[in-house]
Amino acid sequence: MVLATTTSVRDAGLLEAILPTFERETGLRVKVIAVGSGQAMELGRRGEADILIVHDAEGELEFMRAGHGEARRALMRNRFVLVGSPEDPANARGLDVLAALRRIAEHGSTFVSRADRSGTHTRERRLWSLAGVEPEPTWYRESGQSMSATLQIASELRAYTLADIGTVLAHRGPVELEVLVSGDTLLVNPYHILLPSYARFAWLNAEGGRQLARYLRDPATQARITAYGRDRYGEPLFEGTAAEP
């Protein structure tokens, strides 16, 4: 069966920690396709994935309204953070995220965007809009790559970028970036499971997709998600949300 998921979930190492148990218990082999949320939902629209894990709330709701999905279920959350070089040339540290983005734009400091239709890219574009800023090509760079690759590029350029905390912590060693803005309510990052429209695509593994969704939302798996990373990074990378209303 095919799981289309965001690169941030893969890059944080979570799937390696929780999928083997599911495969042993069910005998199913899960093929993971890690792409941006927009690309993952496109695979769902074309009947090329049996289950999706995404983090683009507006895109998810549109996916459901258009009849592409059988169900949307809460899975977990973490948070976005604004990271940059320790020098912080725009003096963005400690500001709220919109003020920090305005400061980066005013200073003309280099900002690296994923620019890949991912949930992170969608949130970043929304934040620029809320900040009243249209990024300019003189300082705004587009990587078109995954979160981990974008962090590496930002580190090499001594630039700023928006990232999820899970990927930041998982790549703390090789990447020389610091968390400058965190905790803003605009940076909450929820992830959902989408089950595609099995009625439209008879070839999909409907039972496998539903089984995996149940497993991911099971209290035991949710506890593992919430604990993941605490021993290695000093804090969990995600927080399970399946039990929330």
C-alpha positions as CSV (number, residue, x, y, z in Angstrom):
1,M,0.0,0.0,0.0
2,V,1.1,3.6,-0.6
3,L,1.3,6.3,2.0
4,A,1.8,9.8,0.6
5,T,3.2,12.0,3.4
6,T,4.9,15.3,3.9
7,T,8.6,15.4,3.8
8,S,8.7,16.9,7.3
9,V,7.2,13.7,8.8
10,R,9.8,11.6,6.9
11,D,12.7,13.9,7.6
12,A,11.9,13.9,11.4
13,G,12.3,10.1,11.4
14,L,8.8,9.4,12.8
15,L,7.7,6.9,10.2
16,E,10.7,4.7,10.9
17,A,9.7,4.6,14.5
18,I,6.0,3.7,14.1
19,L,5.4,2.0,10.7
20,P,7.4,-1.3,11.4
21,T,4.9,-2.3,14.1
22,F,2.0,-1.8,11.7
23,E,3.7,-3.9,9.0
24,R,4.5,-6.7,11.4
25,E,0.9,-6.8,12.8
26,T,-0.9,-6.6,9.5
27,G,1.5,-8.2,7.0
28,L,1.1,-5.1,4.8
29,R,4.1,-3.3,3.3
30,V,3.9,0.4,3.3
31,K,5.5,2.3,0.5
32,V,6.2,5.9,1.6
33,I,6.1,8.7,-1.0
34,A,7.4,11.9,0.8
35,V,6.4,15.1,-1.0
36,G,4.8,18.4,-0.1
37,S,1.2,18.5,1.1
38,G,0.0,19.9,-2.2
39,Q,1.7,17.1,-4.2
40,A,0.4,14.5,-1.7
41,M,-3.1,15.7,-2.2
42,E,-2.6,15.6,-6.0
43,L,-1.7,11.9,-5.7
44,G,-4.9,11.4,-3.7
45,R,-6.9,13.2,-6.4
46,R,-5.5,10.9,-9.0
47,G,-6.0,7.7,-7.0
48,E,-2.2,7.1,-6.6
49,A,-2.1,6.8,-2.8
50,D,-4.1,4.7,-0.4
51,I,-3.7,7.2,2.5
52,L,-2.3,10.7,3.0
53,I,-0.6,12.6,5.9
54,V,-0.7,16.3,5.2
55,H,-0.6,19.7,7.0
56,D,-2.3,22.2,4.9
57,A,-5.7,22.9,6.5
58,E,-7.2,25.0,3.7
59,G,-6.0,22.6,1.1
60,E,-7.4,19.6,3.0
61,L,-10.8,21.2,3.4
62,E,-10.9,21.9,-0.3
63,F,-9.9,18.3,-1.0
64,M,-12.9,17.1,1.0
65,R,-15.3,19.7,-0.4
66,A,-14.4,18.6,-3.9
67,G,-15.3,15.0,-3.1
68,H,-11.7,13.6,-3.3
69,G,-11.7,12.3,0.2
70,E,-13.6,9.7,2.2
71,A,-12.5,11.1,5.6
72,R,-10.3,13.6,7.3
73,R,-9.0,12.8,10.7
74,A,-6.8,14.6,13.2
75,L,-3.4,12.9,13.8
76,M,-0.9,15.2,15.5
77,R,0.6,18.6,15.6
78,N,3.9,20.4,16.2
79,R,4.9,24.0,15.5
80,F,6.5,26.1,12.9
81,V,9.5,28.1,13.8
82,L,11.5,30.9,12.1
83,V,15.1,30.0,12.1
84,G,18.2,31.9,11.0
85,S,21.9,32.3,11.5
86,P,23.2,33.1,15.0
87,E,24.1,36.6,13.7
88,D,20.5,37.4,13.0
89,P,21.2,40.4,10.8
90,A,17.6,41.6,10.7
91,N,17.3,41.4,14.6
92,A,14.2,39.2,14.3
93,R,14.9,37.2,17.4
94,G,12.1,37.2,20.0
95,L,9.6,39.1,17.9
96,D,6.2,37.8,16.9
97,V,6.4,36.1,13.5
98,L,4.7,38.9,11.5
99,A,7.0,41.6,13.0
100,A,10.0,39.3,12.3
101,L,9.0,38.9,8.7
102,R,8.6,42.6,8.2
103,R,12.0,43.2,9.8
104,I,13.6,40.6,7.4
105,A,12.0,42.4,4.4
106,E,13.0,45.9,5.6
107,H,16.6,44.7,6.1
108,G,16.7,42.8,2.8
109,S,18.0,39.7,4.5
110,T,18.1,36.5,2.6
111,F,15.1,34.3,3.1
112,V,14.9,30.8,1.6
113,S,11.5,29.4,0.8
114,R,10.6,25.8,0.0
115,A,8.4,27.0,-2.9
116,D,7.2,23.5,-3.4
117,R,3.4,23.6,-2.6
118,S,4.1,22.0,0.7
119,G,2.1,22.8,3.8
120,T,5.1,24.7,5.1
121,H,5.3,26.8,1.9
122,T,1.5,27.4,2.1
123,R,1.8,28.7,5.6
124,E,4.8,30.8,4.8
125,R,3.0,32.5,2.0
126,R,0.0,33.2,4.2
127,L,2.3,34.7,6.9
128,W,3.9,37.1,4.3
129,S,0.4,38.1,3.2
130,L,-0.7,38.7,6.8
131,A,2.5,40.7,7.4
132,G,1.6,42.9,4.4
133,V,4.9,42.0,2.6
134,E,5.4,40.8,-1.0
135,P,8.8,39.2,-1.0
136,E,11.3,40.6,-3.5
137,P,13.7,38.4,-5.7
138,T,16.7,40.5,-4.5
139,W,16.5,38.7,-1.1
140,Y,13.9,35.9,-1.5
141,R,15.3,32.6,-2.7
142,E,13.3,29.5,-3.7
143,S,14.7,26.1,-3.1
144,G,11.9,23.9,-4.5
145,Q,13.2,21.2,-2.2
146,S,12.3,19.3,1.0
147,M,12.5,20.8,4.4
148,S,15.8,19.2,5.3
149,A,17.4,20.4,2.0
150,T,16.0,23.9,2.5
151,L,17.4,24.1,6.0
152,Q,20.8,23.1,4.6
153,I,20.6,25.8,1.9
154,A,19.6,28.4,4.5
155,S,22.5,27.4,6.7
156,E,24.9,27.7,3.9
157,L,23.5,31.1,2.9
158,R,23.3,32.3,6.6
159,A,19.7,33.0,5.7
160,Y,16.2,32.8,7.3
161,T,13.6,30.2,6.7
162,L,10.3,28.8,8.1
163,A,10.5,25.2,9.2
164,D,8.7,22.7,11.4
165,I,10.4,22.2,14.8
166,G,10.6,18.4,14.2
167,T,12.9,18.7,11.2
168,V,14.9,21.5,12.8
169,L,15.6,19.3,15.9
170,A,16.3,16.2,13.8
171,H,18.9,18.2,11.8
172,R,20.4,20.3,14.5
173,G,23.9,18.9,14.2
174,P,24.7,19.6,10.5
175,V,22.7,22.7,10.2
176,E,24.0,26.0,11.8
177,L,20.7,27.7,12.3
178,E,19.0,28.9,15.5
179,V,15.3,29.1,16.4
180,L,14.6,32.8,16.5
181,V,10.8,33.0,16.7
182,S,8.6,30.3,18.3
183,G,5.4,30.0,20.2
184,D,3.3,32.4,18.1
185,T,-0.3,31.2,17.7
186,L,0.1,31.6,13.9
187,L,2.8,28.9,14.0
188,V,0.7,26.0,15.3
189,N,1.1,23.2,12.7
190,P,-1.6,20.5,12.7
191,Y,-1.3,17.3,10.7
192,H,-4.3,15.3,9.4
193,I,-4.9,11.9,7.8
194,L,-6.8,12.0,4.6
195,L,-8.4,8.9,3.2
196,P,-9.0,9.3,-0.5
197,S,-12.3,8.5,-2.3
198,Y,-12.1,4.7,-2.5
199,A,-15.5,4.7,-4.3
200,R,-13.9,6.6,-7.2
201,F,-10.8,4.5,-7.4
202,A,-11.6,0.8,-7.1
203,W,-7.9,-0.2,-7.4
204,L,-6.9,1.5,-4.1
205,N,-6.3,-0.6,-1.0
206,A,-9.2,0.8,0.9
207,E,-9.0,-1.7,3.8
208,G,-5.2,-1.1,4.1
209,G,-5.7,2.6,4.2
210,R,-8.4,2.4,6.8
211,Q,-6.3,-0.1,8.9
212,L,-3.4,2.3,8.8
213,A,-5.6,5.2,9.8
214,R,-6.9,3.3,12.8
215,Y,-3.4,2.3,13.8
216,L,-2.1,5.8,13.6
217,R,-4.9,7.1,15.7
218,D,-4.9,4.2,18.2
219,P,-4.0,5.4,21.8
220,A,-0.9,3.3,21.9
221,T,0.5,4.8,18.7
222,Q,-0.6,8.3,19.7
223,A,1.4,7.8,22.9
224,R,4.5,6.8,20.9
225,I,4.0,9.8,18.6
226,T,3.9,12.2,21.6
227,A,7.0,10.6,23.1
228,Y,9.0,10.5,19.9
229,G,12.2,12.5,20.1
230,R,12.0,13.4,23.8
231,D,15.0,11.1,24.8
232,R,17.2,12.3,22.0
233,Y,16.2,16.0,21.6
234,G,14.9,16.9,25.1
235,E,11.4,17.5,23.8
236,P,8.9,15.6,21.6
237,L,8.9,16.4,17.9
238,F,5.1,15.9,17.6
239,E,2.0,15.7,19.8
240,G,-0.7,13.2,19.1
241,T,-4.2,14.9,18.7
242,A,-6.5,12.0,17.8
243,A,-8.2,12.1,21.2
244,E,-9.1,15.8,20.9
245,P,-12.6,16.8,19.9
